[in-house]
Amino acid sequence: MHRRKRHGRALLPAFAVTALFLTAACSSSAPHAEPSAAAGHDRQVEVTDRPADAPDHSLAVAAAPATTATATAGPTGSGRRAHRTALAISAYDSHTRRAVLSDKPARRGSSSGSPTVSPSPTATGAPHQAAVGDVIASAPAPGAPHGLLAKVTKVIGETGAGTEVQTEPATLNALLADETAKGAVPVDPSSFAVDKLLPDVKVSWAKTGDVHVGPKGATVPLGSLRLDVSAGIPTAQGAPVSADASVKGFVQVAPKVDFAYGGTGTDAPPGSAYLGVSGDWTSGWAVKGRAAATTGTALRIPFAKLHADPVLQVGPVPVVVNLDLTCYVQISGDGRVTVDVEQSLKGDFKAGGTFGPAKGWTPVSSSAMTSTPVHAAVTTAGSVKTALGAEASVGLYGAVGVTADLAPYLRGEASGTVTTSSGGTGATAKGTGAKSAGAWGVYGGVDLSGTLRLQLSVFGTPIVQRSIPLGTLNREWKLASGTF
C-alpha cells in the first residue's frame, strides 16, 4: 500500500470525496468475432469475440486482471464491435488530448508520470494502428492515471513510439452498444493509496493469500480496510483543563463498486444504467471532554484520504472506476456539556444513481445499521453529537458521477447532570445517579446523503443539467433515556 504522510497538522480544511454495490457478477460471455482490419490499416487483434452465429448473452462483470487489455471498436456501421486488442496507450496528453498507440501491452501501475506526446510524427512507413472513428477504452496508462475512454478524430502519423492520434471524449455505449451487464466487484483493500491527515492514524487490511498489513495484533476480515485514529479536539472557550476533549475510534469498510448497463445500440442512450458504491461497515469510537461550542456548524476533522482506481472487466471492455474516500470525525454541540460517550455500529450501505428512459437519472440510497452496547455519560445541561463517518466519490475514467456521505452518529442531551449506562438499543439505564432534576436521552443514528453529477453522461445518457441530490436518509434510535 502506498502511504503519504503529512506532519504538523492538527485540523484540516474541508474536502470533497466518498463508499460501493449490487451483489454478484452476471453470466459470462465469449468475445465477438471481428473483421481483421479496415482497408489500408493493420489492426492487431489479441482476442476475438463471440462468433456471429452464437446466442447473445449478458457480459460478465469482474475485477480486471493485473495486465488489462485495451478494447477498441470501429465507427458506427463498420461492423467492428468492441474487442480486446494488443494495442496500448503508451502516452497521453490531457491538455491536447493526443495519444500514442503502441503494440506493447500496458501493465497496471504504469500510470505514473505525464509523458509528453511528440508533436512531430516520424515518417516510418509503418501502417497506422488506428483509424478515424475508432473508440478506445484503456486501463490507467502513462498520462491517463484514471484510464481513458476516447474516440479517434485524426490520425496524425507514426512516431518512434507508435501511432499518434488526436482524440475526443467518448461514451460507453459506443463500446457496449446493445449488450447488457450487471455486477458488484469488491475493491482490493491493498490497492488504496492512503494519505494520513493526522499523526496518529493506523491502517490495516487483509486479503486472500494470508496477506495482512497493519499494527501487530490487529485483526481485519478478508477484503476489509480499517483505519484507527486518536486525536485531541478543541474544547469550549474558558473550559477547565480537566475538560480537555479527545476522540479515539476506528472505521472498517469492505467497499464494492456496483455497475449495470442495459444497451439499446451504439447511437442510442442505454435502456438502463447504474453506478454506485456499497459495502459492509463497522465503526466504534469514544469521545471524552467538553467539545468546542459551535454556532450551528459542526466541526469536521478529516483524518485520512484514500484513492483507488479499480478496473472492471465488462466483457472485453476495461471500465475504470475512480474511488475516493475521506474518513472524518465530526463534533457538534453547545459547548456546555461534558461527555464520556462510546458507540459501536455495524451494518451496510448503498449509494448511487440509476438511469431509465422514463425518469432519467434518479438517486439510490439505503443503509441498515445496528448498535452494539454503548456507554454514555452526559454532565451538565446541554447537548452534543459525535459522528465517525466517510465521504466517498465514485466516477468513471476521471469523471465524478456520485458522491455520498455516510455518517453514523451518537447524540446525547441532558437538562441536568446524569451518568447512564446502556446495554444497547432500547435498554434502560440502571443505577443512574442524578445531581439535579431534569431529563436525559442518548440516541444512536446514521445519516446518508449525496449527489448525482452530470458527468454520469459517460454512459451515453442525456447530460444531467444540474447536480441531483440523493436526498438525506436519516435513521435514529433511542439507546437510553429517563428523568431524575
C-alpha positions as CSV (number, residue, x, y, z in Angstrom):
1,M,0.0,0.0,0.0
2,H,1.3,3.5,-0.8
3,R,1.1,5.9,2.0
4,R,1.8,9.6,2.0
5,K,2.1,11.2,5.5
6,R,1.6,14.8,6.5
7,H,3.0,16.0,9.7
8,G,2.4,19.0,12.0
9,R,-1.3,19.4,11.1
10,A,-4.0,19.4,13.7
11,L,-7.1,20.3,11.8
12,L,-7.5,20.2,8.1
13,P,-9.8,22.1,5.7
14,A,-12.9,20.6,4.3
15,F,-12.5,18.4,1.4
16,A,-14.7,16.7,-1.2
17,V,-14.6,12.9,-1.7
18,T,-16.8,9.4,-0.5
19,A,-18.4,4.3,-0.3
20,L,-19.7,0.9,-3.1
21,F,-22.7,-2.1,-4.5
22,L,-25.1,-4.8,-6.4
23,T,-24.4,-8.5,-5.5
24,A,-22.8,-10.7,-8.0
25,A,-21.2,-10.9,-11.4
26,C,-23.6,-11.8,-14.1
27,S,-23.4,-14.7,-16.5
28,S,-20.2,-14.8,-18.6
29,S,-19.9,-14.3,-22.3
30,A,-17.4,-15.2,-25.0
31,P,-15.9,-12.4,-27.1
32,H,-17.2,-11.1,-30.6
33,A,-15.7,-12.1,-33.9
34,E,-14.3,-9.1,-35.7
35,P,-13.1,-8.3,-39.2
36,S,-9.3,-8.4,-39.2
37,A,-8.9,-4.8,-40.5
38,A,-10.3,-2.0,-42.5
39,A,-8.8,-1.4,-45.9
40,G,-5.4,0.2,-45.6
41,H,-5.0,-0.4,-41.8
42,D,-3.2,-3.2,-40.0
43,R,-5.2,-3.9,-36.8
44,Q,-3.7,-6.1,-34.2
45,V,-6.4,-8.2,-32.5
46,E,-5.3,-10.2,-29.5
47,V,-8.6,-11.9,-28.6
48,T,-11.5,-12.5,-31.0
49,D,-15.0,-12.1,-29.6
50,R,-18.3,-14.1,-29.8
51,P,-18.9,-15.8,-33.2
52,A,-21.6,-14.2,-35.2
53,D,-23.9,-17.3,-35.1
54,A,-23.6,-17.7,-31.3
55,P,-26.5,-16.8,-29.0
56,D,-26.4,-13.4,-27.2
57,H,-25.5,-13.3,-23.5
58,S,-25.1,-10.6,-20.9
59,L,-21.5,-9.6,-20.3
60,A,-19.7,-10.7,-17.2
61,V,-18.6,-8.0,-14.8
62,A,-15.5,-8.9,-12.7
63,A,-12.2,-7.4,-11.4
64,A,-9.8,-7.0,-14.3
65,P,-6.5,-8.9,-14.3
66,A,-3.2,-7.2,-13.5
67,T,-2.4,-6.9,-17.2
68,T,-5.5,-5.5,-18.7
69,A,-6.0,-5.5,-22.5
70,T,-7.2,-2.3,-24.2
71,A,-10.5,-2.5,-26.0
72,T,-11.4,-0.9,-29.3
73,A,-14.5,-0.6,-31.5
74,G,-14.9,0.7,-35.0
75,P,-17.1,3.6,-36.1
76,T,-20.9,3.2,-36.4
77,G,-21.8,1.0,-39.3
78,S,-18.3,-0.6,-39.6
79,G,-19.5,-3.8,-38.0
80,R,-16.4,-3.9,-35.8
81,R,-17.8,-4.5,-32.3
82,A,-15.8,-4.0,-29.1
83,H,-12.9,-6.4,-28.8
84,R,-9.7,-6.8,-26.9
85,T,-6.6,-5.6,-28.7
86,A,-2.8,-5.9,-28.3
87,L,-2.6,-2.1,-28.7
88,A,-1.9,0.0,-25.6
89,I,-1.8,3.7,-24.7
90,S,2.0,4.4,-24.4
91,A,1.5,8.2,-23.9
92,Y,-1.4,10.6,-23.5
93,D,-1.5,14.4,-23.1
94,S,-4.7,15.5,-21.3
95,H,-4.4,19.1,-22.5
96,T,-4.1,18.4,-26.2
97,R,-5.9,15.0,-26.0
98,R,-3.3,13.5,-28.2
99,A,-2.4,9.9,-27.6
100,V,0.2,7.4,-28.9
101,L,-0.8,3.8,-29.5
102,S,1.7,1.1,-29.4
103,D,1.7,-2.7,-29.6
104,K,3.3,-3.0,-26.1
105,P,0.6,-4.1,-23.6
106,A,0.4,-1.9,-20.5
107,R,0.7,-3.3,-17.1
108,R,-1.3,-1.9,-14.2
109,G,0.6,0.6,-12.2
110,S,2.2,2.1,-15.2
111,S,0.1,5.3,-15.0
112,S,2.6,7.4,-13.1
113,G,4.1,10.4,-14.8
114,S,2.8,12.6,-17.6
115,P,4.8,11.8,-20.7
116,T,4.8,14.4,-23.4
117,V,3.3,13.3,-26.8
118,S,5.6,14.3,-29.6
119,P,4.0,17.0,-31.9
120,S,6.2,15.9,-34.8
121,P,5.5,12.4,-36.1
122,T,8.2,10.4,-37.7
123,A,7.6,9.1,-41.2
124,T,8.4,5.4,-40.6
125,G,6.3,4.0,-43.4
126,A,4.6,1.6,-40.8
127,P,0.9,1.0,-41.2
128,H,-1.3,3.1,-38.9
129,Q,-2.7,1.2,-35.9
130,A,-5.9,3.3,-35.6
131,A,-8.5,4.9,-37.8
132,V,-10.7,7.9,-37.5
133,G,-13.9,6.9,-35.6
134,D,-12.3,4.2,-33.6
135,V,-13.3,4.2,-29.9
136,I,-10.6,3.2,-27.3
137,A,-11.0,2.1,-23.7
138,S,-7.9,1.7,-21.6
139,A,-6.9,0.9,-18.1
140,P,-4.7,3.5,-16.3
141,A,-1.8,4.3,-18.6
142,P,1.1,6.9,-18.8
143,G,-0.5,10.3,-18.9
144,A,-4.0,8.9,-18.1
145,P,-3.9,7.8,-14.5
146,H,-7.7,7.4,-14.3
147,G,-8.0,5.4,-17.5
148,L,-9.0,6.6,-20.9
149,L,-12.2,6.4,-22.9
150,A,-11.8,8.3,-26.2
151,K,-12.6,8.5,-29.9
152,V,-10.0,9.0,-32.6
153,T,-10.8,12.1,-34.6
154,K,-7.5,12.3,-36.6
155,V,-4.5,10.0,-37.3
156,I,-1.5,12.3,-37.1
157,G,1.1,9.8,-38.1
158,E,3.8,7.4,-36.9
159,T,6.4,8.2,-34.2
160,G,9.1,6.0,-32.9
161,A,6.8,5.1,-30.0
162,G,3.7,4.2,-32.2
163,T,0.8,5.8,-33.9
164,E,-0.1,9.3,-32.7
165,V,-3.8,10.2,-32.8
166,Q,-6.0,13.2,-31.9
167,T,-8.9,12.2,-29.7
168,E,-12.1,13.5,-28.1
169,P,-14.1,12.1,-25.2
170,A,-16.3,9.1,-26.0
171,T,-19.1,7.3,-24.1
172,L,-19.5,3.7,-23.0
173,N,-22.5,3.0,-25.3
174,A,-20.1,3.4,-28.3
175,L,-18.3,0.2,-27.0
176,L,-21.1,-1.7,-25.2
177,A,-23.8,-1.0,-27.8
178,D,-26.8,-3.3,-27.2
179,E,-25.1,-5.5,-24.7
180,T,-26.2,-5.9,-21.0
181,A,-24.1,-6.2,-17.9
182,K,-24.6,-6.1,-14.2
183,G,-22.4,-6.9,-11.2
184,A,-20.8,-5.8,-8.0
185,V,-17.0,-6.1,-7.6
186,P,-15.1,-5.8,-4.3
187,V,-12.2,-3.3,-4.2
188,D,-8.9,-4.8,-3.2
189,P,-8.0,-3.1,0.1
190,S,-4.3,-3.1,-0.8
191,S,-5.0,-1.0,-3.9
192,F,-5.8,2.1,-1.9
193,A,-3.2,4.9,-1.7
194,V,-3.6,6.4,1.8
195,D,-2.9,10.0,2.8
196,K,-2.8,10.3,6.6
197,L,-4.0,13.7,7.6
198,L,-3.4,13.3,11.4
199,P,-0.3,11.9,13.1
200,D,-1.9,9.0,15.0
201,V,-3.7,7.1,12.2
202,K,-3.1,3.4,11.7
203,V,-4.1,1.5,8.6
204,S,-4.9,-2.3,8.5
205,W,-6.2,-4.6,5.7
206,A,-6.3,-8.2,4.9
207,K,-6.7,-10.1,1.6
208,T,-6.6,-13.6,0.3
209,G,-3.3,-15.5,0.5
210,D,-2.9,-14.7,4.2
211,V,-1.6,-11.2,3.3
212,H,-2.0,-8.7,6.1
213,V,-0.9,-5.1,6.8
214,G,-1.4,-3.2,10.0
215,P,-0.5,-2.9,13.7
216,K,0.6,-6.1,15.4
217,G,-2.4,-8.0,16.7
218,A,-4.9,-6.1,14.6
219,T,-7.5,-8.5,13.1
220,V,-9.3,-7.4,9.9
221,P,-11.7,-9.6,7.9
222,L,-10.7,-10.5,4.4
223,G,-11.4,-7.8,1.9
224,S,-11.7,-5.1,4.6
225,L,-9.8,-1.9,5.2
226,R,-9.6,-0.5,8.7
227,L,-8.4,2.9,9.9
228,D,-7.8,3.7,13.6
229,V,-7.5,7.2,14.8
230,S,-6.7,9.0,18.1
231,A,-6.7,12.8,18.3
232,G,-7.4,15.8,20.5
233,I,-10.2,18.2,19.6
234,P,-10.8,21.8,20.5
235,T,-12.5,22.4,23.8
236,A,-15.1,25.1,24.7
237,Q,-13.7,28.6,25.3
238,G,-13.0,29.0,29.0
239,A,-13.3,25.3,29.8
240,P,-11.1,24.0,32.6
241,V,-8.0,21.8,31.8
242,S,-9.9,18.8,33.1
243,A,-12.5,19.2,30.3
244,D,-9.9,18.6,27.5
245,A,-11.6,16.7,24.7
246,S,-10.3,13.8,22.7
247,V,-11.6,11.2,20.3
248,K,-10.5,7.6,19.7
249,G,-12.0,5.1,17.3
250,F,-11.9,3.1,14.1
251,V,-13.7,2.8,10.7
252,Q,-13.7,-0.6,8.9
253,V,-15.2,-0.9,5.4
254,A,-15.3,-3.6,2.7
255,P,-16.2,-1.5,-0.3
256,K,-17.8,-2.7,-3.6
257,V,-18.2,-0.9,-6.9
258,D,-21.7,-1.5,-8.5
259,F,-22.1,-1.3,-12.2
260,A,-25.0,-2.0,-14.6
261,Y,-25.7,-1.3,-18.3
262,G,-28.6,-2.3,-20.5
263,G,-27.8,-1.2,-24.1
264,T,-30.1,-0.4,-27.0
265,G,-27.4,0.4,-29.6
266,T,-24.3,2.3,-30.4
267,D,-26.0,5.6,-31.3
268,A,-28.8,5.4,-28.7
269,P,-28.8,6.1,-25.0
270,P,-28.8,2.8,-22.9
271,G,-32.1,1.5,-21.8
272,S,-30.7,1.3,-18.2
273,A,-27.6,2.1,-16.3
274,Y,-26.3,2.2,-12.7
275,L,-23.2,3.3,-10.9
276,G,-22.8,3.3,-7.2
277,V,-20.9,2.3,-4.1
278,S,-21.8,-0.1,-1.3
279,G,-20.3,-2.2,1.3
280,D,-20.2,-3.6,4.8
281,W,-19.4,-1.1,7.6
282,T,-18.2,-1.4,11.1
283,S,-17.1,1.5,13.4
284,G,-16.6,2.3,17.0
285,W,-15.5,5.4,18.8
286,A,-15.3,7.2,22.1
287,V,-15.4,10.9,22.8
288,K,-14.5,12.5,26.2
289,G,-14.4,16.0,27.4
290,R,-16.1,19.3,26.5
291,A,-16.2,19.9,22.8
292,A,-15.9,23.4,21.4
293,A,-19.1,25.4,21.1
294,T,-20.5,25.8,17.6
295,T,-22.9,28.2,16.0
296,G,-24.9,25.8,14.1
297,T,-22.0,24.4,12.1
298,A,-20.4,21.1,13.0
299,L,-16.7,20.8,13.5
300,R,-15.4,18.2,10.9
301,I,-11.9,16.8,11.3
302,P,-10.8,14.6,8.3
303,F,-8.1,12.2,9.4
304,A,-7.4,10.1,6.2
305,K,-7.9,10.4,2.4
306,L,-7.8,7.3,0.3
307,H,-7.8,6.8,-3.5
308,A,-8.1,3.7,-5.8
309,D,-8.7,3.1,-9.5
310,P,-10.2,-0.4,-9.7
311,V,-10.7,-1.7,-13.2
312,L,-13.9,-3.7,-14.0
313,Q,-13.7,-6.1,-16.9
314,V,-17.1,-5.8,-18.6
315,G,-16.9,-8.4,-21.3
316,P,-13.9,-7.2,-23.5
317,V,-14.1,-3.6,-22.1
318,P,-11.9,-2.3,-19.2
319,V,-14.1,0.1,-17.3
320,V,-12.0,2.2,-14.9
321,V,-13.7,3.3,-11.7
322,N,-12.2,6.2,-9.7
323,L,-12.9,5.9,-6.0
324,D,-12.1,8.4,-3.3
325,L,-12.8,8.1,0.4
326,T,-12.2,10.7,3.2
327,C,-12.7,9.4,6.8
328,Y,-13.5,12.1,9.4
329,V,-14.6,12.8,12.9
330,Q,-17.4,15.3,13.4
331,I,-18.5,17.1,16.6
332,S,-21.3,19.5,17.2
333,G,-22.7,20.8,20.5
334,D,-23.5,23.8,22.6
335,G,-20.1,23.8,24.3
336,R,-21.7,23.5,27.8
337,V,-21.9,19.7,28.2
338,T,-19.0,17.5,29.2
339,V,-19.4,14.0,27.7
340,D,-17.9,10.5,28.0
341,V,-19.6,8.5,25.2
342,E,-18.9,5.4,23.3
343,Q,-20.7,3.9,20.3
344,S,-20.2,0.8,18.2
345,L,-22.1,0.3,14.9
346,K,-22.3,-2.4,12.3
347,G,-24.2,-2.7,9.0
348,D,-24.2,-1.9,5.4
349,F,-24.9,0.9,3.0
350,K,-25.6,1.7,-0.7
351,A,-25.5,4.9,-2.6
352,G,-25.6,5.6,-6.4
353,G,-27.6,6.6,-9.4
354,T,-29.8,4.6,-11.7
355,F,-30.9,5.6,-15.2
356,G,-34.1,4.7,-17.0
357,P,-35.6,6.3,-20.2
358,A,-38.8,7.3,-18.4
359,K,-37.3,9.1,-15.4
360,G,-33.7,9.7,-16.4
361,W,-31.2,9.6,-13.6
362,T,-32.6,9.0,-10.1
363,P,-30.9,8.5,-6.8
364,V,-30.5,5.3,-4.9
365,S,-29.6,5.3,-1.2
366,S,-30.1,2.9,1.7
367,S,-28.4,2.0,5.0
368,A,-29.0,-0.6,7.7
369,M,-27.1,-0.2,10.9
370,T,-27.4,-1.8,14.3
371,S,-25.9,-0.6,17.5
372,T,-24.0,-2.7,20.0
373,P,-23.7,-1.9,23.7
374,V,-23.0,1.8,24.4
375,H,-21.8,3.8,27.4
376,A,-22.8,7.4,27.8
377,A,-22.1,10.0,30.5
378,V,-23.6,13.4,29.9
379,T,-22.8,16.0,32.6
380,T,-24.4,19.5,32.9
381,A,-27.3,20.7,30.9
382,G,-26.6,20.8,27.1
383,S,-26.3,18.7,24.0
384,V,-23.6,17.1,21.9
385,K,-23.5,15.0,18.7
386,T,-20.5,13.0,17.5
387,A,-20.0,11.1,14.2
388,L,-17.3,9.0,12.7
389,G,-18.0,8.8,9.0
390,A,-16.7,8.8,5.5
391,E,-17.3,10.9,2.4
392,A,-16.9,9.0,-0.9
393,S,-16.9,9.8,-4.6
394,V,-17.2,7.3,-7.4
395,G,-16.8,8.0,-11.1
396,L,-15.6,6.6,-14.4
397,Y,-12.5,7.5,-16.4
398,G,-11.8,10.5,-14.2
399,A,-15.3,12.0,-14.3
400,V,-17.1,12.1,-10.9
401,G,-20.6,10.6,-11.1
402,V,-21.8,10.0,-7.5
403,T,-20.8,11.5,-4.1
404,A,-22.0,10.1,-0.8
405,D,-21.6,10.9,2.8
406,L,-22.2,8.2,5.4
407,A,-22.2,9.5,9.0
408,P,-23.1,7.1,11.8
409,Y,-23.5,9.2,15.0
410,L,-24.2,9.3,18.7
411,R,-26.3,12.1,20.1
412,G,-26.7,13.0,23.8
413,E,-28.7,15.7,25.6
414,A,-29.5,16.5,29.2
415,S,-31.2,19.2,31.2
416,G,-29.2,18.4,34.4
417,T,-26.4,16.1,35.5
418,V,-26.6,12.4,34.7
419,T,-24.5,9.4,34.1
420,T,-26.0,6.5,32.2
421,S,-25.0,3.0,31.0
422,S,-26.9,1.2,28.3
423,G,-26.7,-2.3,27.1
424,G,-27.9,-1.5,23.6
425,T,-30.9,-0.3,21.6
426,G,-33.9,0.3,23.7
427,A,-32.2,-0.6,27.0
428,T,-32.9,1.5,30.1
429,A,-30.0,2.6,32.4
430,K,-29.8,1.1,35.8
431,G,-28.1,2.6,38.9
432,T,-28.1,6.0,37.3
433,G,-27.2,8.9,39.6
434,A,-28.5,12.4,39.2
435,K,-27.5,15.6,40.9
436,S,-30.5,17.7,39.9
437,A,-33.9,17.3,38.5
438,G,-34.3,17.0,34.7
439,A,-34.3,14.6,31.8
440,W,-31.7,12.9,29.7
441,G,-31.6,11.0,26.5
442,V,-28.9,9.2,24.4
443,Y,-29.6,8.3,20.7
444,G,-27.8,6.5,18.0
445,G,-28.3,7.1,14.3
446,V,-27.0,7.3,10.8
447,D,-27.2,10.0,8.1
448,L,-26.6,9.2,4.4
449,S,-26.6,12.0,1.8
450,G,-25.0,12.7,-1.5
451,T,-25.3,14.0,-5.1
452,L,-25.5,12.7,-8.7
453,R,-23.3,14.6,-11.0
454,L,-23.7,15.5,-14.7
455,Q,-20.6,13.5,-15.6
456,L,-22.6,10.3,-15.5
457,S,-23.3,11.1,-19.2
458,V,-20.2,8.9,-19.8
459,F,-22.7,6.1,-20.1
460,G,-24.1,7.8,-23.2
461,T,-27.2,9.0,-21.4
462,P,-28.5,12.6,-21.8
463,I,-26.4,15.1,-19.8
464,V,-27.8,16.0,-16.4
465,Q,-28.2,19.8,-16.5
466,R,-27.7,20.1,-12.7
467,S,-26.5,18.1,-9.8
468,I,-29.3,15.9,-8.3
469,P,-29.3,15.4,-4.5
470,L,-29.6,11.8,-3.3
471,G,-31.8,13.1,-0.5
472,T,-30.9,12.7,3.1
473,L,-31.6,9.4,4.6
474,N,-31.8,9.5,8.4
475,R,-32.4,6.7,10.9
476,E,-32.2,7.3,14.7
477,W,-33.0,5.0,17.6
478,K,-33.1,5.6,21.3
479,L,-30.4,4.0,23.3
480,A,-31.4,5.1,26.8
481,S,-33.5,7.9,28.5
482,G,-35.0,8.8,31.7
483,T,-35.9,11.5,34.2
484,F,-34.3,12.4,37.5
